[in-house]
């Protein structure tokens, strides 16, 4: 094991507004982007094990995806950043990988991370001796000591959707651990920003060269800054001192490398309920050989680990439910977590029959603003490819979705 000793820096420690109603097929507000599927959060946050944005980019069951800032980078293109160049992260990028490379063999180069709040109190560090942050949002994916590995030598993964709101700055560093060697000996390659858009593929969204770094053994190569609900990456090439992140932190004033200060994310509290559906598909026969004429309907709502299932309303195609409001907790406007709403027919003798689904992006619901809101959307296919209507039934009808938004202070 490497020697982890070195100087240490000290640890620092509802109100309702007027009810609004609109139809998604007609509304065209510039702040909304209907009928586009968000990328699901990482598996630990996802409403299901399916749903990647690239797979369902125009899925008609998904609504209210928050638009990224106008300056956001295009995720299917590679931006080449110069020193101090900035890249605004698209909100669909819930997980970001920063990949490091160098040419020299037998030179031990280490990628590390230092995490700070808005007052530059150190929140955490991640490096080869501590591979996961205490909030499980930043991960070091492996220590390469010899330089023999082909491709990216070391990778830092940041689950942006899981970064605590008190975190405002995330710095990325490279340092030479091998005594008597410098970054000039290591011959650093490009630093790459990668977006794992599918389980089996990754998009390179930005890259920059940290330079030769003559006469130094450490460099700060990048910075993620919280800008409200979004993140901005700044390409850096700042020589510093230290073989480990603990030493770098001791000798370095990270605040001096910040071009623009961070800004806090405004938080919202959202509650959702479904009072009715209209003209849904008939799944039940009135007699053994008759046609499907009715359904015994209930609605199921799920978001992250929160769920609600209504009572069953029998023998109707226009069910009205006395549903409770499901508290979805706190969110920010860039949150791409999906709220899943499914209408089903109760079948006591078999599995319940799927009748249609709709999905709302949680951040888009918050973006509607303080007060009560309603949308009427057509039921569509499930994002789970295994969930289908039974033979002889076609998805039809609409579902009425209502929600309330309050600020955290109002609650």
C-alpha positions in Angstrom: 0.0 0.0 0.0 1.1 3.5 -0.7 2.3 5.7 2.1 -0.7 8.0 2.8 1.0 10.3 5.3 1.5 14.0 4.6 0.5 17.4 5.9 -3.2 17.8 6.5 -5.3 20.9 6.2 -7.7 21.4 9.0 -11.3 20.1 8.5 -13.9 22.8 8.9 -15.8 21.4 10.2 -47.3 26.1 1.4 -48.8 28.3 0.1 -51.1 27.7 -2.8 -51.5 30.1 -5.7 -54.3 30.2 -8.2 -55.0 26.8 -9.7 -53.6 26.4 -13.2 -54.5 23.9 -15.9 -53.0 23.4 -19.4 -52.7 20.8 -22.1 -49.3 19.5 -22.9 -50.1 19.1 -26.6 -50.9 22.9 -26.8 -48.5 24.6 -24.3 -45.3 26.0 -25.8 -43.6 27.9 -23.0 -39.9 28.3 -23.7 -39.0 27.0 -20.3 -40.6 23.6 -20.9 -39.7 20.8 -23.3 -42.6 18.4 -23.5 -42.6 14.9 -25.0 -38.9 14.4 -24.5 -37.6 11.8 -22.2 -35.0 12.7 -19.6 -32.1 10.4 -19.0 -32.9 8.3 -16.0 -30.8 8.8 -12.9 -28.1 6.3 -11.9 -29.5 2.9 -11.0 -29.6 3.8 -7.3 -32.0 6.7 -8.0 -33.9 5.4 -11.0 -37.6 4.7 -10.9 -36.9 1.4 -12.7 -34.0 -0.4 -14.3 -34.9 0.8 -17.7 -34.9 4.3 -19.3 -31.8 6.0 -20.8 -32.4 9.2 -22.6 -30.6 8.0 -25.7 -33.0 5.1 -26.0 -36.2 7.0 -25.5 -35.4 10.5 -26.9 -38.9 11.1 -28.3 -41.0 8.8 -26.1 -44.5 10.1 -26.1 -45.3 9.0 -22.5 -42.8 11.4 -20.9 -43.4 15.1 -20.2 -42.0 18.2 -18.6 -38.3 17.7 -19.1 -36.5 20.8 -17.8 -34.6 22.6 -20.6 -30.8 23.0 -19.9 -29.3 26.5 -19.8 -28.9 28.1 -23.3 -25.1 27.9 -22.8 -25.1 24.1 -22.1 -22.8 22.0 -24.1 -24.1 19.6 -26.8 -23.8 16.1 -25.3 -23.3 14.3 -28.6 -20.4 16.6 -29.6 -16.9 17.0 -28.1 -16.0 20.5 -27.0 -12.2 21.3 -27.0 -11.5 23.5 -24.0 -8.6 25.8 -23.6 -7.2 26.9 -20.2 -10.0 28.6 -18.2 -12.5 27.5 -20.8 -16.0 26.7 -19.4 -18.5 24.0 -20.2 -22.1 24.1 -18.9 -23.3 20.6 -18.1 -26.6 19.5 -19.6 -29.0 18.4 -16.9 -29.5 15.1 -18.6 -25.9 14.2 -17.6 -26.7 12.8 -14.2 -23.3 11.0 -14.1 -20.0 12.6 -15.3 -16.7 10.8 -15.6 -13.4 12.7 -15.7 -10.7 10.5 -17.4 -6.9 11.0 -17.0 -4.1 9.7 -19.2 -0.3 9.9 -19.3 2.3 8.4 -21.6 5.2 7.5 -19.3 5.6 4.1 -17.8 6.9 3.4 -14.3 5.6 6.8 -13.2 2.8 6.7 -10.6 0.4 9.5 -11.4 -2.7 9.9 -9.2 -6.0 11.6 -9.9 -7.7 13.1 -6.9 -10.7 15.3 -5.9 -11.2 18.0 -3.3 -14.7 19.1 -2.4 -15.7 22.4 -0.8 -18.9 24.2 0.3 -19.7 27.8 -0.7 -17.4 29.2 2.0 -14.5 27.0 1.0 -14.8 24.8 4.0 -13.4 21.4 3.0 -16.3 18.9 2.7 -14.4 15.8 1.5 -11.5 14.5 -0.5 -11.4 11.4 -2.8 -8.2 9.7 -3.9 -6.5 6.3 -4.0 -6.7 6.0 -0.2 -10.4 7.0 0.0 -12.2 6.0 -3.2 -15.7 7.1 -2.4 -16.9 10.3 -0.8 -18.9 10.1 2.4 -22.1 11.0 0.5 -21.4 8.3 -2.1 -21.6 10.8 -5.0 -17.9 11.0 -6.0 -15.9 7.8 -6.8 -12.3 7.0 -7.7 -12.5 4.0 -10.1 -9.1 2.6 -9.5 -5.4 3.4 -8.9 -3.0 2.9 -11.9 0.6 2.7 -10.5 2.7 1.7 -13.5 1.3 3.5 -16.5 1.0 0.2 -18.3 -2.8 0.3 -18.6 -4.0 1.1 -22.1 -6.5 3.9 -22.6 -7.7 6.1 -19.7 -5.4 5.4 -16.8 -7.6 6.7 -14.0 -11.2 7.8 -13.9 -13.1 9.9 -11.4 -16.9 9.5 -11.5 -19.3 12.2 -10.2 -22.9 11.4 -9.7 -24.2 14.9 -10.1 -27.7 14.0 -9.1 -26.4 12.8 -5.8 -24.1 15.6 -4.9 -25.4 17.3 -1.7 -26.7 20.8 -2.1 -24.1 22.2 0.3 -21.3 21.2 -2.1 -20.5 24.1 -4.4 -16.9 23.4 -5.7 -15.3 20.1 -6.9 -11.6 20.4 -7.9 -9.8 17.7 -9.9 -6.0 17.3 -9.6 -3.2 15.1 -11.0 0.0 14.5 -9.0 3.1 12.4 -9.3 3.5 10.0 -6.4 6.8 8.6 -7.5 9.7 10.3 -5.7 12.1 12.2 -7.9 9.7 12.4 -10.8 7.7 15.4 -12.1 4.6 15.8 -14.3 7.0 16.6 -17.2 8.4 13.1 -16.8 4.8 11.7 -16.8 3.9 13.4 -20.1 0.3 14.1 -19.3 -2.4 13.4 -21.9 -5.7 15.1 -22.3 -8.3 15.3 -19.5 -11.7 14.1 -20.9 -15.2 14.6 -19.7 -17.3 11.5 -20.4 -21.0 10.9 -20.2 -22.1 7.3 -19.9 -25.2 7.6 -22.0 -25.8 3.9 -22.1 -24.7 0.9 -20.0 -22.3 -0.1 -22.8 -21.2 3.2 -24.3 -19.9 6.6 -23.3 -19.9 10.0 -25.0 -16.9 12.2 -24.9 -18.5 15.7 -24.3 -15.4 17.8 -23.6 -11.6 17.6 -23.5 -8.6 19.8 -22.6 -4.8 19.5 -22.4 -3.3 20.4 -19.0 0.1 21.2 -20.6 3.7 20.1 -20.0 3.8 21.3 -16.4 7.6 21.6 -16.2 9.2 21.6 -12.8 6.1 20.6 -10.8 4.7 17.4 -9.5 1.0 18.4 -9.2 -1.6 20.3 -11.2 -5.2 21.4 -10.7 -6.8 20.4 -14.0 -10.5 21.2 -13.6 -13.3 22.5 -11.4 -17.0 21.8 -11.2 -18.9 24.8 -9.9 -22.6 24.8 -8.8 -24.5 27.4 -10.6 -28.0 27.2 -9.2 -29.6 23.9 -10.3 -26.8 23.3 -12.9 -23.0 22.7 -13.0 -20.3 24.3 -14.9 -16.9 22.7 -15.6 -13.9 25.0 -15.9 -10.7 23.7 -17.6 -7.7 24.6 -15.4 -3.9 24.2 -15.7 -2.7 25.4 -12.4 0.6 24.0 -11.0 0.6 23.2 -7.3 2.7 21.3 -4.8 2.2 17.9 -3.3 2.4 14.2 -3.9 -1.1 13.4 -2.5 -4.4 15.4 -2.3 -3.8 15.9 1.4 -0.4 17.6 0.7 -1.9 19.5 -2.2 -4.7 20.8 0.0 -2.3 21.8 2.7 -0.2 24.0 0.3 -2.9 25.3 -2.0 -5.4 28.1 -1.9 -8.1 26.6 -4.1 -10.2 29.7 -3.9 -7.7 31.6 -6.0 -8.6 29.4 -9.0 -12.3 30.3 -9.1 -13.2 32.6 -11.9 -16.9 33.0 -11.1 -18.4 32.3 -7.6 -21.0 29.6 -7.2 -24.7 30.2 -6.6 -27.0 28.0 -4.5 -29.7 25.8 -5.9 -33.3 26.8 -5.0 -35.2 23.9 -3.6 -38.8 23.0 -4.1 -41.3 20.7 -2.4 -43.6 18.7 -4.7 -46.7 16.7 -3.9 -48.6 14.8 -6.7 -52.0 13.0 -7.0 -54.2 11.6 -9.8 -57.9 12.2 -9.3 -59.2 10.6 -12.5 -58.7 9.0 -15.9 -60.9 9.3 -19.0 -61.9 6.9 -21.7 -59.4 4.2 -20.8 -59.2 0.8 -22.4 -61.6 -2.0 -21.5 -59.9 -5.0 -20.2 -62.7 -7.1 -18.7 -65.6 -9.0 -20.4 -69.1 -9.1 -19.1 -69.5 -12.7 -20.2 -67.1 -15.5 -21.2 -67.5 -15.0 -24.9 -68.3 -11.3 -25.0 -66.2 -8.3 -25.9 -64.2 -6.3 -23.4 -66.5 -3.6 -22.1 -65.2 -2.4 -18.7 -62.2 -2.3 -16.3 -61.7 -2.4 -12.6 -59.2 0.5 -12.4 -56.6 1.7 -10.0 -53.6 4.1 -10.3 -50.1 3.5 -9.1 -47.6 6.4 -8.6 -43.9 5.9 -8.0 -40.9 8.2 -7.8 -37.6 7.0 -6.4 -38.5 5.1 -3.2 -41.9 6.8 -2.7 -45.0 5.0 -3.9 -48.8 5.2 -3.7 -51.6 2.9 -4.9 -55.2 4.0 -5.0 -58.3 2.0 -4.2 -60.0 0.1 -7.1 -62.9 1.6 -8.9 -64.9 -1.2 -10.4 -66.6 -1.5 -13.8 -65.8 1.8 -15.4 -63.8 3.4 -18.2 -63.8 6.8 -16.5 -62.6 6.2 -13.0 -62.4 8.8 -10.3 -60.2 8.1 -7.3 -60.2 9.7 -3.9 -56.4 9.6 -4.0 -54.0 11.0 -1.3 -51.2 13.4 -2.2 -47.9 11.6 -2.6 -45.1 13.7 -1.0 -42.1 13.6 -3.5 -39.9 15.5 -1.1 -37.3 18.2 -2.1 -36.1 18.8 -5.6 -34.4 21.3 -7.8 -35.4 22.4 -11.3 -32.7 20.4 -13.1 -33.9 17.1 -11.5 -34.6 14.6 -14.3 -36.0 11.9 -12.0 -39.2 10.6 -13.4 -42.6 10.4 -11.6 -44.2 7.2 -13.0 -48.0 7.0 -13.2 -49.6 3.8 -14.3 -53.3 2.9 -14.7 -54.0 -0.8 -14.2 -57.0 -3.2 -14.2 -57.3 -5.4 -11.1 -57.4 -9.1 -11.9 -57.8 -11.2 -8.8 -56.9 -14.4 -10.5 -53.8 -13.3 -12.5 -51.4 -10.4 -12.6 -53.1 -7.0 -12.9 -53.5 -5.8 -16.4 -51.5 -2.8 -17.6 -53.7 -0.1 -19.3 -51.2 2.8 -19.9 -48.6 5.0 -18.3 -47.4 8.6 -18.2 -44.2 10.1 -16.8 -43.4 13.6 -15.6 -39.9 14.9 -14.9 -39.7 16.0 -11.3 -37.6 19.1 -12.0 -40.1 20.2 -14.7 -42.9 19.9 -12.2 -41.0 22.2 -9.8 -40.4 24.6 -12.7 -44.1 25.3 -12.9 -43.7 27.4 -9.8 -45.4 27.8 -6.4 -49.1 26.8 -6.4 -51.3 24.0 -7.7 -51.1 22.7 -11.3 -52.8 20.2 -13.5 -52.0 18.5 -16.8 -54.2 16.1 -18.9 -52.0 13.7 -20.8 -52.7 10.8 -23.1 -51.8 7.4 -21.6 -49.0 5.7 -23.5 -46.6 2.8 -23.4 -44.5 1.9 -20.4 -40.8 2.6 -20.4 -40.3 -1.0 -19.2 -40.3 -3.0 -22.4 -41.6 -6.1 -20.5 -44.8 -4.3 -19.5 -47.4 -4.5 -22.2 -51.2 -4.5 -22.5 -52.8 -7.9 -22.9 -53.8 -9.3 -26.3 -56.8 -7.6 -27.8 -56.4 -4.4 -25.7 -55.1 -1.1 -27.0 -54.0 1.7 -24.9 -56.4 4.7 -24.9 -57.6 7.6 -22.9 -56.1 10.3 -20.8 -55.0 10.7 -17.2 -55.5 13.9 -15.1 -52.3 14.7 -13.0 -52.3 17.3 -10.3 -49.4 18.6 -8.2 -48.5 21.3 -5.7 -45.2 23.1 -5.5 -44.0 25.0 -2.4 -40.6 26.4 -1.5 -38.7 24.8 1.3 -39.2 27.9 3.4 -42.9 27.8 3.0 -43.1 24.3 4.3 
